[in-house]
Amino acid sequence: MDYEKPFDIVIIGGGWAGITHAKTHLSIHPESRLLILDKNATLGGTWSKRRLYPGLKTNNTVGTIEFSDYPLNKDNGYDIEEGQHIPGTMINQYLNDYCTIHDLHKRFQFEQDVQQVVKLENAQGWEITVATPAPDSSKEKPTHTITTRKLVVATGLTSETFIPEFEGASEFGVPIVHCGHLLDWEERLSGAKNVTIFGGTKSAWDAAYQYATNGVHVDMVIRESGHGPCWMSPSRVTPFNKCIEKLVSTRALTFFSPCIWGNAGGYVGWRNFLHKTAVGRAIVQGFWTVLGNDVLTTNGYSKHPETKKLAPWIDAFWIANGLSILNYPTDFFDLVKENKITVHVADITHLSQRTIHIMSTSDSGRKATKAIETDALICSTGWKFHPPLNFVDTTGKSIDMDLGLPYHDETPEKEDTRIQAADQQVLREFPSLINQPVINSKMKPMPSKSVERTYNRGFQLYRFIVPPSCAHERTIVFQGCLQTICTVMVNQAQALWSTAYFDGKIDLDGKSEQEIKDEALLYARFSKWRAPGGYGSRYPDFAFDSIPYIDWLLKDIGINTARKDGWWQELWHPYIAPDYKGIWDEYKQKHGL
Ligand SMILES: Cc1cc2nc3c(=O)[nH]c(=O)nc-3n(C[C@H](O)[C@H](O)[C@H](O)COP(=O)(O)OP(=O)(O)OC[C@H]3O[C@@H](n4cnc5c(N)ncnc54)[C@H](O)[C@@H]3O)c2cc1C
């Protein structure tokens, strides 16, 4: 490939988002010089070979995590039944097959670690600095540069692991591993008798299940000063035995989530009634109470003193996409009752040789300490959410703030007049968000030297895609900088919207740069107020708001948003991937392409 010549478009990241963008762009511009750069050795991002830890499955069941033009089903050779959760290995195979069908493999360059992108003057595009593996590990990685007219950043929100600082780590003497790297450590940990898993997220549950069902005793330490255990729902809920991820994409049920872009899909009267009247808000509260209680009762946390420790601390209303699914072949809670998994709600104070020291504090202030002997500390402690590369101008100065990326601002939020104005608008429109929950009175950050932990401003992108300050230049988009269980349907809408935006088919001319910035800020603030129990302060985090978000994007580019066969189906049949089949052709027809 000729790297000297500028590319028409470069995509950084070859996971779902990058692949979706490549397919979409090429279906409209088949002649484009398009390149996908990925630092991994294979495609798929989260679902790439190196990341597929044993037992990894999707939270989604069949039909809700696939491309609209290529069903992941038996007809296409995937050995999976309706209603099943899809093994990670199958998702990996599916993504590879999709790239074969659309002839995308030749577009990939692997082991290309993008370290920096420079914004060129006069909207000429971007210069990308890429490091490639050194032929000899003692040598520095060689770098080269590539230029492109358009840049797509699809680096995901779970590419870079975050591990906190542990006092005494140097004396520990056994591995400290992030759950994102479990596969790399599989052999080394194969003789372990006891492992400690630190965290309460879905990855922590997955790792605990995996070890406990393979005869390894697990100590699961859930931070007393953190968010608590994540919500784990049975795959099917409500008296109607519905798949949870299909509930969140059922249009009539999306009305029950206050959503600032919710009106894009219509039904404005219903939304106004539910969120702008006292009676409506009482109904909404009832809806969330029923949903939450259904999960709590079915899981039966309170029936056993040990499973009680796994009950979530935050009301379901506030957690957005923080709802995970119990997609295990056997009952997770039995492992806890049988003491194959011992749950501790405590903080890690320090490490010593092969030992983890924890401390908990009772409500009366009494402290209890414990020492856990272990063969490994597995951290399910989250991810770095800033895209893992530097964005600079031609003088080398960071342009994070201009691009609407997370950063640290010296001005407290309360003194920032733009933030105050946005907050007032959010709360005026959605009074139910005023009484924010107290997540945890003992909350404190994990010890860390990572600069990212000091960021107090999250992503502020127009439509959660475009950096406001260069929106009129149409040279850069971010894809997948949000959290949703409708990942692929959302990626498709983002990719089509972005392609239309690059092609000048989205009219921004009526909006000044300041108006675009204010709009991006408003939606970022809404996310913060809406999902304090999730990641709303960092990036958009939504469950029931995904279909309205897709409506919003498709409406901008003139694509029909009501895609079901009749009004009843529109309201009560969940939106699934096949509903968006043909959006690419509809777009081309609409714009005479
Ligand atoms: C364990 C786990 C389970 C999950 N389960 C589900 C699920 O069931 N359903 C669901 O909808 N979502 C799930 N998610 C969310 C998941 O992030 C999405 O499914 C999806 O994979 C996101 O795709 P992406 O392309 O945006 O990002 P990623 O899949 O993270 O891909 C980003 C790519 O960018 C590359 N990259 C990053 N930085 C650079 C750089 N500097 N230079 C070059 N390349 C770079 C990475 O190597 C990676 O290949 C899960 C996430 C995790 C971690």
The ligand as a MOL file (V3000), in Angstrom:
LIG
                    3D

  0  0  0     0  0            999 V3000
M  V30 BEGIN CTAB
M  V30 COUNTS 53 58 0 0 0
M  V30 BEGIN ATOM
M  V30 1 C -15.8830 -7.9640 28.3710 0
M  V30 2 C -16.8440 -7.1090 27.6040 0
M  V30 3 C -18.0880 -7.6210 27.2400 0
M  V30 4 C -18.9720 -6.8400 26.5140 0
M  V30 5 N -20.1870 -7.3630 26.1810 0
M  V30 6 C -21.0350 -6.6420 25.4200 0
M  V30 7 C -22.2840 -7.1910 24.9970 0
M  V30 8 O -22.6210 -8.2930 25.3440 0
M  V30 9 N -23.0840 -6.4410 24.2140 0
M  V30 10 C -22.7320 -5.1840 23.8160 0
M  V30 11 O -23.4940 -4.5470 23.1000 0
M  V30 12 N -21.5640 -4.6340 24.2150 0
M  V30 13 C -20.7070 -5.3210 24.9940 0
M  V30 14 N -19.5140 -4.7790 25.3880 0
M  V30 15 C -19.1860 -3.4210 24.9640 0
M  V30 16 C -18.2170 -3.4770 23.7690 0
M  V30 17 O -17.3410 -2.4500 23.9860 0
M  V30 18 C -18.9580 -3.3960 22.4560 0
M  V30 19 O -19.6060 -4.6290 22.2360 0
M  V30 20 C -18.0850 -3.2290 21.2140 0
M  V30 21 O -17.1030 -4.2200 21.1800 0
M  V30 22 C -17.4510 -1.8690 21.0870 0
M  V30 23 O -16.8510 -1.8160 19.8180 0
M  V30 24 P -15.8720 -0.6570 19.3810 0
M  V30 25 O -15.4890 -0.9370 17.9910 0
M  V30 26 O -16.5090 0.6470 19.6830 0
M  V30 27 O -14.6240 -0.7620 20.3570 0
M  V30 28 P -13.5800 -1.9470 20.5490 0
M  V30 29 O -14.2010 -3.2520 20.3420 0
M  V30 30 O -12.9070 -1.6870 21.8490 0
M  V30 31 O -12.5190 -1.7100 19.3710 0
M  V30 32 C -11.6090 -0.6480 19.4040 0
M  V30 33 C -10.4030 -1.0140 18.5700 0
M  V30 34 O -9.5440 0.1320 18.5160 0
M  V30 35 C -8.2020 -0.3110 18.5990 0
M  V30 36 N -7.3730 0.7840 19.1060 0
M  V30 37 C -7.5100 1.4440 20.2790 0
M  V30 38 N -6.5640 2.3850 20.3910 0
M  V30 39 C -5.8160 2.3220 19.2770 0
M  V30 40 C -4.6790 3.0360 18.8230 0
M  V30 41 N -4.1270 4.0090 19.5510 0
M  V30 42 N -4.1490 2.7000 17.6250 0
M  V30 43 C -4.6910 1.7090 16.8720 0
M  V30 44 N -5.7630 0.9940 17.2630 0
M  V30 45 C -6.3250 1.3020 18.4460 0
M  V30 46 C -8.2580 -1.4900 19.5570 0
M  V30 47 O -7.1360 -2.3310 19.3780 0
M  V30 48 C -9.5750 -2.1400 19.1600 0
M  V30 49 O -9.3820 -3.1340 18.1890 0
M  V30 50 C -18.6100 -5.5190 26.1370 0
M  V30 51 C -17.3720 -4.9990 26.5280 0
M  V30 52 C -16.4940 -5.7800 27.2520 0
M  V30 53 C -15.1680 -5.1940 27.6500 0
M  V30 END ATOM
M  V30 BEGIN BOND
M  V30 1 1 1 2
M  V30 2 1 2 3
M  V30 3 2 2 52
M  V30 4 2 3 4
M  V30 5 1 4 5
M  V30 6 1 4 50
M  V30 7 2 5 6
M  V30 8 1 6 7
M  V30 9 1 6 13
M  V30 10 2 7 8
M  V30 11 1 7 9
M  V30 12 1 9 10
M  V30 13 2 10 11
M  V30 14 1 10 12
M  V30 15 2 12 13
M  V30 16 1 13 14
M  V30 17 1 14 15
M  V30 18 1 14 50
M  V30 19 1 15 16
M  V30 20 1 16 17
M  V30 21 1 16 18
M  V30 22 1 18 19
M  V30 23 1 18 20
M  V30 24 1 20 21
M  V30 25 1 20 22
M  V30 26 1 22 23
M  V30 27 1 23 24
M  V30 28 2 24 25
M  V30 29 1 24 26
M  V30 30 1 24 27
M  V30 31 1 27 28
M  V30 32 2 28 29
M  V30 33 1 28 30
M  V30 34 1 28 31
M  V30 35 1 31 32
M  V30 36 1 32 33
M  V30 37 1 33 34
M  V30 38 1 33 48
M  V30 39 1 34 35
M  V30 40 1 35 36
M  V30 41 1 35 46
M  V30 42 1 36 37
M  V30 43 1 36 45
M  V30 44 2 37 38
M  V30 45 1 38 39
M  V30 46 1 39 40
M  V30 47 2 39 45
M  V30 48 1 40 41
M  V30 49 2 40 42
M  V30 50 1 42 43
M  V30 51 2 43 44
M  V30 52 1 44 45
M  V30 53 1 46 47
M  V30 54 1 46 48
M  V30 55 1 48 49
M  V30 56 2 50 51
M  V30 57 1 51 52
M  V30 58 1 52 53
M  V30 END BOND
M  V30 END CTAB
M  END
